[in-house]
Protein backbone atom coordinates (compact mmCIF):
# COMPACT_ATOMS: atom_id res chain seq x y z
CA UNK A 1 0.00 0.00 0.00
CA UNK A 2 1.11 3.54 -0.75
CA UNK A 3 1.11 5.67 2.38
CA UNK A 4 -0.43 9.02 1.40
CA UNK A 5 -0.55 12.05 3.66
CA UNK A 6 -3.54 14.38 3.27
CA UNK A 7 -2.87 18.00 4.16
CA UNK A 8 -6.26 19.78 4.22
CA UNK A 9 -6.56 23.55 4.11
CA UNK A 10 -8.04 26.59 2.45
CA UNK A 11 -4.52 27.57 1.30
CA UNK A 12 -5.58 31.21 1.03
CA UNK A 13 -2.79 31.54 -0.04
CA UNK A 14 -0.43 28.60 0.25
CA UNK A 15 2.88 29.86 1.69
CA UNK A 16 6.37 28.69 2.59
CA UNK A 17 5.18 27.53 6.02
CA UNK A 18 2.77 25.04 4.42
CA UNK A 19 5.55 23.77 2.15
CA UNK A 20 8.04 23.49 5.01
CA UNK A 21 5.55 21.41 7.04
CA UNK A 22 4.75 19.20 4.03
CA UNK A 23 8.44 18.69 3.30
CA UNK A 24 9.13 17.88 6.97
CA UNK A 25 6.34 15.28 6.96
CA UNK A 26 7.79 13.63 3.86
CA UNK A 27 11.33 13.53 5.22
CA UNK A 28 10.62 12.59 8.84
CA UNK A 29 7.75 10.11 8.53
CA UNK A 30 7.09 7.02 6.45
CA UNK A 31 4.79 8.85 4.00
CA UNK A 32 5.45 8.04 0.35
CA UNK A 33 3.49 10.98 -1.05
CA UNK A 34 1.50 13.96 0.16
CA UNK A 35 -1.65 15.50 -1.28
CA UNK A 36 -2.69 19.08 -0.59
CA UNK A 37 -6.49 18.94 -0.32
CA UNK A 38 -7.80 22.40 -1.13
CA UNK A 39 -10.99 22.86 0.88
CA UNK A 40 -13.97 24.94 -0.21
CA UNK A 41 -15.43 27.66 2.00
CA UNK A 42 -15.08 26.74 5.66
CA UNK A 43 -18.18 27.89 7.56
CA UNK A 44 -15.88 29.02 10.40
CA UNK A 45 -13.79 31.32 8.19
CA UNK A 46 -14.63 34.77 6.91
CA UNK A 47 -15.65 34.62 3.25
CA UNK A 48 -14.73 38.15 2.18
CA UNK A 49 -10.99 37.41 2.16
CA UNK A 50 -11.33 33.91 0.63
CA UNK A 51 -10.35 33.62 -3.02
CA UNK A 52 -12.52 31.49 -5.29
CA UNK A 53 -11.93 27.74 -5.00
CA UNK A 54 -10.21 27.39 -8.37
CA UNK A 55 -7.92 30.39 -7.78
CA UNK A 56 -6.67 28.79 -4.55
CA UNK A 57 -6.29 25.48 -6.40
CA UNK A 58 -4.20 27.23 -9.07
CA UNK A 59 -2.00 28.91 -6.45
CA UNK A 60 -1.41 25.53 -4.79
CA UNK A 61 -0.65 23.76 -8.07
CA UNK A 62 1.89 26.44 -8.98
CA UNK A 63 3.49 26.13 -5.54
CA UNK A 64 4.15 22.38 -5.75
CA UNK A 65 4.51 21.68 -9.48
CA UNK A 66 8.29 21.20 -9.29
CA UNK A 67 8.15 18.68 -6.42
CA UNK A 68 7.08 15.16 -7.44
CA UNK A 69 6.47 14.16 -3.79
CA UNK A 70 3.38 16.36 -3.78
CA UNK A 71 0.04 16.48 -5.55
CA UNK A 72 -3.05 18.70 -5.29
CA UNK A 73 -6.63 17.47 -4.88
CA UNK A 74 -9.87 19.34 -5.51
CA UNK A 75 -11.99 16.39 -4.34
CA UNK A 76 -13.92 18.48 -1.82
CA UNK A 77 -15.06 20.88 -4.57
CA UNK A 78 -17.30 18.08 -5.88
CA UNK A 79 -18.61 16.84 -2.55
CA UNK A 80 -21.66 18.01 -0.60
CA UNK A 81 -21.08 21.10 1.51
CA UNK A 82 -20.12 21.71 4.15
CA UNK A 83 -17.39 19.15 3.60
CA UNK A 84 -16.47 16.90 6.48
CA UNK A 85 -13.09 15.21 6.80
CA UNK A 86 -14.63 11.79 7.53
CA UNK A 87 -16.68 11.94 4.32
CA UNK A 88 -13.66 12.92 2.23
CA UNK A 89 -11.47 10.21 3.76
CA UNK A 90 -14.18 7.57 3.34
CA UNK A 91 -14.64 8.52 -0.32
CA UNK A 92 -10.90 8.57 -1.04
CA UNK A 93 -10.37 5.23 0.74
CA UNK A 94 -13.08 3.62 -1.40
CA UNK A 95 -11.77 5.20 -4.61
CA UNK A 96 -8.11 4.37 -3.89
CA UNK A 97 -8.04 1.02 -2.03
CA UNK A 98 -4.29 0.64 -2.67
CA UNK A 99 -3.51 3.72 -0.56
CA UNK A 100 -3.37 4.12 3.19
CA UNK A 101 -4.42 7.68 3.98
CA UNK A 102 -2.90 9.57 6.90
CA UNK A 103 -4.32 12.87 8.13
CA UNK A 104 -1.84 15.74 8.61
CA UNK A 105 -3.01 18.37 11.05
CA UNK A 106 -1.79 21.07 13.39
CA UNK A 107 -1.93 20.52 17.13
CA UNK A 108 -4.36 23.45 17.42
CA UNK A 109 -6.95 21.30 15.59
CA UNK A 110 -6.84 18.72 18.39
CA UNK A 111 -8.49 21.10 20.85
CA UNK A 112 -11.85 20.78 19.08
CA UNK A 113 -11.25 17.45 17.37
CA UNK A 114 -13.89 15.77 19.56
CA UNK A 115 -16.49 18.03 17.87
CA UNK A 116 -15.59 16.92 14.34
CA UNK A 117 -18.17 14.79 12.57
CA UNK A 118 -17.57 11.16 13.60
CA UNK A 119 -14.37 12.06 15.43
CA UNK A 120 -14.31 8.63 17.07
CA UNK A 121 -14.36 6.93 13.65
CA UNK A 122 -11.65 9.24 12.31
CA UNK A 123 -9.51 8.51 15.34
CA UNK A 124 -10.03 4.77 14.96
CA UNK A 125 -9.55 4.43 11.18
CA UNK A 126 -6.96 7.05 10.28
CA UNK A 127 -3.59 7.77 11.79
CA UNK A 128 -2.82 11.46 12.31
CA UNK A 129 0.55 13.12 11.97
CA UNK A 130 0.40 16.24 14.13
CA UNK A 131 2.70 19.23 13.81
CA UNK A 132 3.09 21.75 16.64
CA UNK A 133 1.17 25.01 16.70
CA UNK A 134 1.33 27.78 19.31
CA UNK A 135 -0.73 27.26 22.45
CA UNK A 136 -0.89 23.46 22.62
CA UNK A 137 0.88 21.51 25.33
CA UNK A 138 2.17 17.96 25.06
CA UNK A 139 -0.25 16.93 27.84
CA UNK A 140 -3.23 18.04 25.74
CA UNK A 141 -1.88 16.12 22.78
CA UNK A 142 -1.22 12.95 24.79
CA UNK A 143 -4.97 12.63 25.48
CA UNK A 144 -5.51 11.81 21.81
CA UNK A 145 -5.34 8.34 20.25
CA UNK A 146 -3.77 7.17 17.00
CA UNK A 147 -1.49 10.18 16.53
CA UNK A 148 2.19 10.81 16.10
CA UNK A 149 3.38 14.17 17.34
CA UNK A 150 6.02 15.30 14.91
CA UNK A 151 8.94 17.36 16.17
CA UNK A 152 8.56 19.81 13.28
CA UNK A 153 9.74 23.41 13.62
CA UNK A 154 7.06 25.76 14.91
CA UNK A 155 5.68 27.80 11.99
CA UNK A 156 4.14 31.09 13.02
CA UNK A 157 3.65 32.42 9.50
CA UNK A 158 -0.02 32.57 8.51
CA UNK A 159 -2.08 33.15 5.40
CA UNK A 160 -3.99 35.94 7.16
CA UNK A 161 -0.70 37.77 7.87
CA UNK A 162 0.27 37.47 4.19
CA UNK A 163 -3.15 38.66 2.95
CA UNK A 164 -3.02 41.69 5.24
CA UNK A 165 0.56 42.52 4.26
CA UNK A 166 -0.30 42.36 0.54
CA UNK A 167 -3.35 44.53 1.19
CA UNK A 168 -1.03 47.01 2.92
CA UNK A 169 1.25 47.07 -0.13
CA UNK A 170 4.08 45.05 1.44
CA UNK A 171 6.45 42.88 -0.61
CA UNK A 172 5.75 39.26 0.38
CA UNK A 173 7.86 37.53 -2.28
CA UNK A 174 9.98 35.62 0.26
CA UNK A 175 6.95 34.31 2.16
CA UNK A 176 5.45 32.61 -0.90
CA UNK A 177 6.66 30.13 -3.51
CA UNK A 178 7.89 32.18 -6.51
CA UNK A 179 5.25 30.97 -8.99
CA UNK A 180 2.49 31.54 -6.43
CA UNK A 181 3.75 35.05 -5.70
CA UNK A 182 3.92 35.89 -9.43
CA UNK A 183 0.35 34.72 -9.97
CA UNK A 184 -0.93 36.70 -6.96
CA UNK A 185 0.76 39.84 -8.34
CA UNK A 186 -0.48 39.21 -11.87
CA UNK A 187 -4.08 38.72 -10.69
CA UNK A 188 -3.90 41.50 -8.02
CA UNK A 189 -5.20 39.08 -5.37
CA UNK A 190 -5.56 40.43 -1.82
CA UNK A 191 -4.83 44.01 -2.87
CA UNK A 192 -7.06 46.84 -1.62
Secondary structure, 3 states (H helix, E strand, C coil): CEEEEEEEECCCCCCHHHHHHHHHHHHHCCCCEEEEEECCCCCCCCCCCCCCHHHHHHHHHHHHCCCCCEEEECHHHHCCCCCCHHHHHHHHHHHCCCEEEEEEEEHHHHCCHHHCCCHHHHHHHCCEEEECCCCCCHHHHHCCCCEEECCCCCCCCCHHHHHHHHHCCCCCHHHCCHHHHHHHHHHCCCCC
